[in-house]
Amino acid sequence: MDKNFSLQGFGSASVHAGHHPEPLHAHQTPIYASSTFIFDTAEQGMKRFSGEEPGYIYSRWGNPTMTEAADRIAALETFGLDLEVMGILHASGMAAISTLLFSNLKAGDKVLSHFSLYGGSNEILFKILPELNIEPIIVDLRKLDEVEDVLKKNRDIKLMYLETPANPTIQCVDIEELSKLGKKYNLIVACDNTFATPYLQQPFKYDVDFVVHSTTKFLNGHGTAIGGVLIGRDIEFMKTKATKVHRLLGGNSNGFDAFLLIQGIKTLEIRMDRHCSNAMEVAKYLESHNSIEKVNYSGLTSHPDHKVALKQMRHPGAMLSFELKSGIQGGIDFMNKLKMCVRTVSLGTVDTLLSHPASMTHYSVPKEQRERYGITDGLIRMNVGIENLQDILADLAQAL
């Protein structure tokens, strides 16, 4: 694509943004399956290691396929915004979160976050960071007065970590208002945008410093590759400190997974439109079913964060959860009766996936803590797929 041509649509950017000219004129981005890259001369090698000359050295440090995937996601996160950001592709979402945390925090710092986080994020906050003398502080980030009170009392808080919509209660927090508070108290603000994707929500619009994704999910869309990305607006920091930490932690992606990610991103807009329309109808159906105690979907007016979701999201999304009246045994019976929908963890693929957080993604979170966060024994998490809506509803009906 001519670099002077300005794209007007998100779908076009999903297909073309971030593409770099390929010397052999391949139509599709090639898979660079090489661990190392050669130098024409010893002097060129010296210049590349010193940073004097751009170029690839070693695939743990960077790879053309990986670069294109990262650049495309960065372009989507800032589509329509007058902002330059830089992305670094990782081997997983947790690798991206690790780079974020370890490049920004040191012993004695504190991290402010909220309940109902992805299980892996919760564990790194409570099981890894405290051993490094970095303390997590959890507060209901929907209560802005309480947040400010905590910030006044804890001047060692360095970073505010958001996940919205959150996993698995679909809790939404106000990115704009929290970012304002963060800037008022000189905090770094980061947001996990995995559930929403850049198509539904752009946290950089609200002045956050970093965005992370598990690219395994909706960005890939087909469940074919694990990946993550860290995107930052401080280009110098991303090129130096973040890059150094990323390379030394060793959480790099690879050419093949990056290639699969690029192919998935191309259909992001049309996939998300179908995911979202199906999810809205499924949520309405579940809310009216007498076997269900509660449905967590921010598109429903019954969800406490409905207005926040409408404010910052194009659509409430494809993820929901619901609580069965029959508790843990009812959840087991329901899961076992599914005939088309898939019993598995993860999310973001084109097929409808259901999981039981209490025994799966949040198994390692103590029961008392889980329930305080709204993750009850009977809670079912659902990734609504792009299948025919009637088939999804029919499977749910017979299982319920």
N, C-alpha and C positions, 0 to 999 in steps of 0.2 A: 504494500500500500504506500502511496506517496505520502511522505511525512508532512507535507504542506496541506494535506486534505484533512479538514476538521470533521470528525464523526459527530453526528447529532443524536444517535440512539445508543442506549446501553447494550442492546443486542449486537449491534455492529462492533462495539468496543470489545465485547466478549469474544468475538471471532477474530478481530484484527489487532487489538491494542497490544503493545509490547513486543510485536514481532520484529525480529532483526533480520536484515538481508542475509541470505544464505549463499555463500560463494559458488556453490554448484547448482543453484537455482531450483532446489527441491521445493515442491509445492507445500508439503507439510514439514513442520519443524523436525529435523533429524534427531535421532537418539544418539547422543555422544557417549558411547559405551567405552570410555577410555579413562583409566585411573590417572594418567599423566599426560602432559602436553609438551611437545618438543620446542627447543629454542633454535633459531637459525645460527646464532653465535653465542659464545660465552658471555659477551657483553650484553646481548639481549636478555639472557637469563638474569644477569645482575640487575638490569634495569627493571625487570618485572618483579623481582624479589624486593627491590627498594621502593617500588611503587612509582618509579619515574615513568615507566611505560605500562599502559594497560595491557592485559592479556591473561590467559589462563596458564596455570602452573600445575595444579593437582586438584582432582575433583572433590576432595574434602574442602578445598578452598573455593571452589566454584567450577561451573561447567556450563556451556552455552545453553543446553536444554533447560537446566535449572534456572538460569538467569532469565530466560524468556518467560517461564511460568511465574516467577516472582514479579517481574515487570508487568505482566498482564494483570495480576491481582492488584498490584499497587495502582495501576491505571484505573481499575474498576472502583477501588475504594475512594478515589478522588475524582471520578467522572463527574463533570459539571462543576467542579470546585477549582478555584484558582490556587492550587497548592501542589508543591512537589514533595514527594515522599520516596522512600527507598524500602524495598522488600528483600528479605533473606529467606530462601526456601530451606526447610528443615526436614528431617526424617519423620517427624510426627508433630502433632500439636503440642505434646508435652515437651518435646525438644525446643520448640519455639518459645514456650512459656519459661523453660529453664534459662534460655538465653536472655529473655526479658528480665527475669528476676536477678540472675547472677551478674548481669552487666550494669544493673542500676542500684543494687543493694550491697551493704557491707555490714559487718558485725555491729550491733547496737541500733540498727535501723528497725523500723516497724512497718508493717503492711496493713492497710485498712481494706477490708473486703466485706462481703455479705454472705448470709446463709444461702443454701440451695445452690452450691457450686457443683460443677462436674466433679465426680469422685476423685479423679487424678489431681485436679487443681486443689481440692480440699486437702488431699494427703500431702502434697508438696508443701503447702502452707503450714500444716500441723506436725508433720513427721520429719521433714528435711530442714526447713528453715530454722526451727528452734535449736537444732543441733549446731547451727552456725551462728547462734546468738542473734537471730532475726525473728522478731515476735509478730505473729498475726493478731490482728484485732478485728473482731467480727461485730458488726452492728447492722441493724435494718436500714439499709441505705435509702429506703423510701421515706424515712422520717428525717427530713433535712435538718431540723433543729437539733435532733440527737447527734447527727453526723457532725454538725459544727461544734457541738459541745465536746465531743470526743476529740476533735482536731485541736481545740483550745487547750485541752488537758494533756495531749500527747504530742509534743513538739518534735518527737523523734520519728513520727510517721513520715516516711519518704515517698511511698507509692500507694495510690488507690487503684485497686484492681476490680474491674466491673465485668460481669457476665450477664448480658441481657439480649434476648430472653434467656433465663437461667435454666439449668438442667437439674431435676426434671419437672419442677413445679411451674415452669413458664413464667416465673416472676420477672417483671420488667422494672428497671430503675431508670430514672430520668438522667440521661447522659449529659444533657446541657447544664442542668442545675448542679449536678455533682462535679462536672468539670469546672464550673465557675468557683465552687467551693475549693476544689483542688488548687486552682490557680491562686486563690486568695491566701491559701496557707502554704504556697510554694511546693506543692506536691506534684509528682509525676503521675499522670492519669493514663491507665491502660484499659482497653476493652476487648474482651473476647467476643467476636462477632460471628462465631461459627453458625449458630442457629439461624441468624437472620440473613447472612451473606451480604455482600455489597449491593446486591440488587434491591434488597428490602430496607437496608439501613446503612448509613455511612457515618460512623462515629467521628471521623475527622471533621465533619461539618460542625461538630460541637466542641472543637478545640482540644480533643484528647491528644496525647503525645504518641501513643502506640496502639496498634490494633493487632490482635493475633487471631489465627484461624487454625482449626484442624481441617486441613484441606482434604482429608480422608472423606469428609462428609459431603455436603451439597456441592462444593466446588468441583470435586471429582465426579460425584453423582452416581457412580456405577459400582462402588465398593471394590475397585480393582487395585487400589494403591493406598498406602499409608503416607501421610505427609502433613506438614504444618508450615506456617509462614508467620514471620514477624515483620511488621511494617512500621516504620518510624518517620516522623516529620523532621527530626534533627538529622540532616543528611551527614554532617560531619561525624556525629556520634555513631550513626549506623555504619559508616565506612571504617571507623576506627575501633572504639571500645566494643560495640555490639558484634562486629565482624570478628574481632580477636577472640571474644568469649565463645562465639559460635564455633569457630574453627577448633579451638582447644577442647571444647566439650565433645566434639566429634559427632554432633547430631546432624550431619549433612544428609541431604536427599541424594538421589541418584538419577541418571539420565532416563532410565526406563520409567520410573514412577513419575518423573516430571513430565515426560511425554504423554502419559495417560492422563495426567492432570490437565494439561493443555487441551486435550481432546474433549474432556468433560466440560471445561469452562465454556467452550464454544456454544453449548446448548443451555447454559445456566438460566437465561431469561425465560425461555419457553418451558423448561422443566419447572421452574419455580412458580410460574403462573398456574400450571396444572396442579402442582403440589398444594398450592394455597387455596385454590377453588375447591378442591376435594376436602381439604382439612376443615374449611368452614362448614361444609355440609355434614361432615362426620361429627364435628363438635356439637352441632345442633341436634343431631340424632341421639348422641350419647347423653346429652343434657336432659332429654325427654324420657330416657329409659328408666324404668322403675328399679332396676338392679344396681343403679349407679348412684353413689352418694354425692359425688362432686366431679365436675369436669374443670380442668385447668387449661384454658385456652384464652389468650388475651383478646381474641376477636369477639368473645361473648361479653355482653354488658355485665354479666355476673362476675367476671374476673376483676379483682380489685385494682389491677393495673391497666385496665382497658383504655383509659384516657391517655396514659403515658405511651402505650403502644401506638395508638392512633397518631400521637404527636410526632413520633420519631421514626415510624416504620411505614413503608409503602403498603404493606399488608401484614397481618399478624403472623403469617408464616405457616409452616407445614408441621410443626411439632405441637403435641398436646399430651396431657396425661389425665388419667381419670381414676377415681377411687371406687372400688367395688364395695358394696355394703357387706358382702360375705367374707371380707378379710383375706388373710393369707391363703386359706384353703380355696376360697372362691377364685382368687387370682390364679392359683395352680390349675384348678379345673378349667377356667376360662382359657388359659394359655394352651392347655392340652387339646382343646376342642377346635382350635383354629385349623382351617383346611387350605386356605389360599395365603393369607397373611403369614408372615415369616416370624418365627420365634428366634430372635437373636439380639445381641447388643449392637451398639453403634447406630448410626442414623444417616440420613442424607441420600440414600440410594433410591432408585426409581421405584422399587417395590416397597410395599407397606411392611414395616418392621415393628414388632412389639417386644418389650422387655419388662422385667420385673426388677426395679431398682434395688429393693431391699435385699434380694438374693443375688444380684448381679453387679451392676455398676457401683452401687453404694454398700456392698457387702461389708467392706472393711470399716465403714463409718459406724461407730457405736449406735445401738438402737435408740437410746435416749436422745442422742444428738440428731439422728435422722428424723425422728418424730417431731422434734422441736422445729426442724426445718420444713415440716410438711411432707416428709417422705415416709408414709405409713406402710405397714405390711401389705395392704391391699392395693397399693398404687401401681398402675400400669402405665408405662410410657409408650407413646405411639408416634412413629414417623409415618405420616400419611403419604402413600406413594402416588404414582401417576396412573395406576390402573383405572379401569372403568369404575366410576363411583358406585354403581349398583352392585358390582361384585364385592367391593370393599364392605358396603353396608350389609349385604347378604351374609358374608362370612362373620361379621360382628354379631348379627342378629342370631344366627344359629349357635354361636359360641356362648352368647349371653343367655 
